[in-house]
């Protein structure tokens, strides 16, 4: 498969995963919101399903926009590192889903596609990108702390901010 075609799979894989989350999130949010003790509600505000869907639409659209405008064929195109960064966030998200499932003693929305789709796709894509030098090695390594920051701070902030749209 060509590099360009493989990079275009990133937004597709993100969309499939986010669809699973969208379908199974209402019950999870209800349980989550109901289990937050009073003193922690300031730090962990309730999240509405509409708020979650708004943020999910945004994070689904971003990789499509990057793939559409990122000049994926060019060696210096900005789309390649940005899309690889998206996939690193999705790889980190796999471990977040595993952690949530353990804490919940069962299924967490998005777990199936995280394990069956995102994990193997991420490993294949990132190994291939590294071997074929789609990015400089040091820059590729930096995607991981950046991805962790985006996942740990950026995504929760987006969800909270989505409540104001």
Backbone torsions as a table, in degrees:
resi	resn	phi	psi	omega
1	UNK	NA	139.5	-178.9
2	UNK	-69.2	158.1	177.9
3	UNK	-58.8	-44.4	-178.4
4	UNK	-61.3	-45.2	179.6
5	UNK	-63.9	-40.8	179.6
6	UNK	-65.2	-40.9	177.2
7	UNK	-64.6	-33.5	177.9
8	UNK	-71.2	-18.6	175.8
9	UNK	-71.5	-23.6	-179.1
10	UNK	-56.8	-53.4	179.1
11	UNK	-63.1	-31.4	178.7
12	UNK	-66.6	-45.5	178.9
13	UNK	-63.9	-40.9	176.7
14	UNK	-60.1	-44.9	-178.4
15	UNK	-63.6	-42.2	179.2
16	UNK	-62.8	-45.9	179.2
17	UNK	-62.1	-45.3	-178.5
18	UNK	-67.4	-29.1	174.9
19	UNK	-64.4	-43.4	176.9
20	UNK	-59.6	-44.6	178.6
21	UNK	-61.0	-43.7	-178.6
22	UNK	-61.8	-39.4	-177.1
23	UNK	-70.4	-33.9	-172.6
24	UNK	-110.3	5.6	-175.9
25	UNK	-78.4	-30.5	-175.3
26	UNK	-53.8	-47.7	-178.7
27	UNK	-66.1	-40.0	179.2
28	UNK	-61.5	-46.0	-179.4
29	UNK	-63.2	-38.6	179.1
30	UNK	-62.6	-44.1	178.9
31	UNK	-67.2	-42.5	-179.9
32	UNK	-61.9	-50.8	-176.6
33	UNK	-63.5	-34.9	-179.4
34	UNK	-77.0	-16.1	-175.8
35	UNK	-98.7	0.2	-178.5
36	UNK	-83.0	117.9	179.3
37	UNK	-63.1	150.4	-177.4
38	UNK	-44.5	-52.7	-177.8
39	UNK	-63.1	-26.1	-178.6
40	UNK	-87.9	-7.1	-176.4
41	UNK	-64.2	-23.3	175.9
42	UNK	-70.7	-41.1	179.4
43	UNK	-77.6	-34.5	-178.1
44	UNK	-122.6	77.2	-177.0
45	UNK	-66.0	155.4	176.6
46	UNK	-61.6	146.1	179.7
47	UNK	-118.6	125.1	177.6
48	UNK	-83.5	158.7	178.5
49	UNK	-64.2	-39.2	177.4
50	UNK	-60.8	-43.1	178.5
51	UNK	-61.0	-45.4	179.4
52	UNK	-63.4	-44.5	-180.0
53	UNK	-63.2	-38.4	178.0
54	UNK	-59.8	-47.9	179.4
55	UNK	-66.4	-35.5	179.0
56	UNK	-65.3	-39.2	176.9
57	UNK	-63.5	-41.8	179.9
58	UNK	-63.2	-49.3	-177.4
59	UNK	-72.3	-17.3	173.7
60	UNK	-80.7	-36.7	-178.1
61	UNK	-72.4	-33.6	-175.1
62	UNK	-55.5	-51.8	-179.5
63	UNK	-64.3	-31.0	175.8
64	UNK	-65.4	-40.0	178.2
65	UNK	-66.5	-41.9	178.6
66	UNK	-62.0	-46.8	-179.5
67	UNK	-63.5	-35.3	-178.1
68	UNK	-72.0	-36.2	-172.7
69	UNK	-115.5	5.5	-170.7
70	UNK	-91.9	8.9	179.2
71	UNK	46.9	66.2	-173.1
72	UNK	-70.8	-21.5	-179.4
73	UNK	-78.7	-27.8	-175.9
74	UNK	-79.3	142.8	179.1
75	UNK	-63.1	-34.6	-178.3
76	UNK	-98.9	11.8	-179.9
77	UNK	-65.6	138.2	-178.2
78	UNK	-71.2	-19.1	-176.2
79	UNK	-66.5	-33.2	-176.4
80	UNK	-62.5	-56.7	-180.0
81	UNK	-65.0	-32.3	178.8
82	UNK	-66.7	-44.0	178.9
83	UNK	-68.9	-38.0	175.1
84	UNK	-63.1	-36.5	175.5
85	UNK	-62.6	-41.2	176.2
86	UNK	-59.0	-43.4	-177.8
87	UNK	-69.1	-32.9	174.7
88	UNK	-63.2	-41.8	176.3
89	UNK	-60.5	-40.2	178.7
90	UNK	-66.3	-35.6	176.7
91	UNK	-66.0	-44.2	176.5
92	UNK	-61.6	-37.2	179.0
93	UNK	-62.0	-31.2	176.5
94	UNK	-56.6	-47.3	-177.6
95	UNK	-69.9	-30.1	174.4
96	UNK	-65.9	-40.3	178.4
97	UNK	-66.9	-39.7	177.0
98	UNK	-62.1	-45.2	178.9
99	UNK	-61.0	-44.9	178.9
100	UNK	-62.3	-40.8	179.8
101	UNK	-64.0	-39.9	177.9
102	UNK	-64.7	-46.6	-179.5
103	UNK	-63.5	-31.8	-178.7
104	UNK	-90.6	-4.2	-175.7
105	UNK	56.9	39.8	179.4
106	UNK	170.1	-154.3	-176.0
107	UNK	-70.3	137.8	170.7
108	UNK	-119.5	136.8	-177.4
109	UNK	-52.8	125.7	-179.1
110	UNK	101.1	-7.9	-176.0
111	UNK	-63.1	-41.4	-176.5
112	UNK	-62.5	-51.1	-179.5
113	UNK	-71.6	-27.9	176.5
114	UNK	-61.3	-46.8	-177.1
115	UNK	-79.2	-41.7	-173.0
116	UNK	-87.6	-21.5	-176.3
117	UNK	-120.6	-57.4	-174.2
118	UNK	-66.0	-41.3	-178.1
119	UNK	-64.1	-55.0	-179.9
120	UNK	-66.2	-37.4	179.0
121	UNK	-64.3	-42.7	179.5
122	UNK	-61.5	-46.0	-179.5
123	UNK	-61.4	-47.3	-179.8
124	UNK	-62.5	-50.6	-176.3
125	UNK	-61.6	-49.0	-175.8
126	UNK	-69.4	-35.8	175.3
127	UNK	-65.0	-43.8	179.8
128	UNK	-65.0	-43.8	179.2
129	UNK	-60.5	-39.6	179.5
130	UNK	-68.1	-47.2	-178.6
131	UNK	-63.5	-39.0	-178.0
132	UNK	-90.4	3.6	176.9
133	UNK	54.2	52.3	175.9
134	UNK	-67.0	-23.3	177.3
135	UNK	-140.8	160.5	172.4
136	UNK	-63.6	141.2	-176.0
137	UNK	-54.7	-44.7	-179.9
138	UNK	-64.1	-39.2	179.0
139	UNK	-65.7	-37.9	179.8
140	UNK	-66.5	-39.6	177.2
141	UNK	-62.2	-36.5	-179.7
142	UNK	-67.1	-18.5	177.5
143	UNK	-61.7	-28.7	-175.9
144	UNK	-71.4	-50.2	175.8
145	UNK	-65.8	-33.8	177.1
146	UNK	-65.5	-44.5	178.8
147	UNK	-62.0	-38.9	178.0
148	UNK	-64.7	-41.5	177.8
149	UNK	-63.8	-44.2	178.3
150	UNK	-61.7	-44.1	-178.2
151	UNK	-68.5	-42.4	-174.4
152	UNK	-79.7	-30.2	-175.8
153	UNK	-116.6	-48.2	-174.5
154	UNK	-65.1	-47.1	-178.5
155	UNK	-66.5	-46.4	175.7
156	UNK	-60.4	-38.3	178.2
157	UNK	-63.5	-41.3	178.0
158	UNK	-62.2	-41.4	179.1
159	UNK	-62.7	-45.9	179.3
160	UNK	-62.4	-45.8	-180.0
161	UNK	-65.4	-28.3	179.1
162	UNK	-63.7	-18.5	176.5
163	UNK	-70.3	-14.2	-179.4
164	UNK	-98.7	1.3	178.6
165	UNK	-85.5	NA	NA
